[in-house]
């Protein structure tokens, strides 16, 4: 699942090694995702298309969109 950096504090880390505690109905359900500070974090590769042919020519890492490499895209 792709996540914007601004949303990380709401995401629960599947490894349980994240930041602050996240609770639901007064029960702690896990730790918050720490995103790029985690070794499992992967940046989304934004495609670059040729404007004339609309053919994929390259890609580059996003500045603010990524996902947990432990659980996948």
PLY file of the C-alpha trace (Angstrom):
ply
format ascii 1.0
element vertex 73
property float x
property float y
property float z
element edge 72
property int vertex1
property int vertex2
end_header
0.00 0.00 0.00
1.48 3.32 -1.08
1.73 5.93 1.66
2.53 9.64 1.63
5.08 10.71 4.24
2.46 12.92 5.93
0.33 9.80 6.65
3.02 7.69 8.37
1.99 8.60 11.92
-1.36 6.88 11.27
0.11 3.62 9.91
0.99 0.70 12.19
4.43 -0.83 11.66
4.06 -4.56 10.81
7.45 -5.23 12.42
6.52 -3.45 15.65
9.71 -1.38 15.60
8.20 1.98 14.72
7.77 5.28 16.50
5.06 6.30 18.95
2.29 3.98 20.17
-0.94 3.88 18.17
-4.10 3.06 20.08
-7.67 2.17 19.17
-10.45 2.38 21.75
-7.84 2.90 24.51
-5.90 -0.25 23.51
-2.38 -0.01 22.08
-2.40 -1.78 18.72
1.17 -1.13 17.61
3.89 1.36 16.81
3.73 4.03 14.12
5.61 3.57 10.84
8.88 5.51 10.66
9.02 5.38 6.86
12.38 6.33 5.35
14.15 5.78 8.69
13.36 2.05 8.40
15.53 -0.35 6.39
12.40 -1.94 4.88
11.14 1.38 3.41
11.01 1.61 -0.39
10.40 4.72 -2.45
7.80 4.59 -5.22
9.41 4.84 -8.66
7.58 7.54 -10.63
7.50 6.77 -14.35
8.83 9.24 -16.94
7.14 9.11 -20.32
8.19 10.50 -23.69
5.76 13.38 -24.36
5.40 12.62 -28.06
5.14 8.83 -28.09
3.85 8.38 -24.51
6.40 5.57 -24.22
7.97 4.80 -20.84
11.58 5.98 -21.00
12.76 6.10 -17.37
11.72 6.45 -13.74
12.86 8.25 -10.62
12.21 7.82 -6.88
9.33 9.87 -5.46
10.07 12.58 -2.91
7.04 11.85 -0.72
5.42 8.55 -1.75
6.62 5.08 -0.74
5.67 1.78 0.86
6.75 -0.82 3.39
9.10 -3.22 1.64
8.35 -5.82 4.32
4.68 -6.18 3.35
4.93 -5.03 -0.27
3.23 -2.46 -2.47
0 1
1 2
2 3
3 4
4 5
5 6
6 7
7 8
8 9
9 10
10 11
11 12
12 13
13 14
14 15
15 16
16 17
17 18
18 19
19 20
20 21
21 22
22 23
23 24
24 25
25 26
26 27
27 28
28 29
29 30
30 31
31 32
32 33
33 34
34 35
35 36
36 37
37 38
38 39
39 40
40 41
41 42
42 43
43 44
44 45
45 46
46 47
47 48
48 49
49 50
50 51
51 52
52 53
53 54
54 55
55 56
56 57
57 58
58 59
59 60
60 61
61 62
62 63
63 64
64 65
65 66
66 67
67 68
68 69
69 70
70 71
71 72
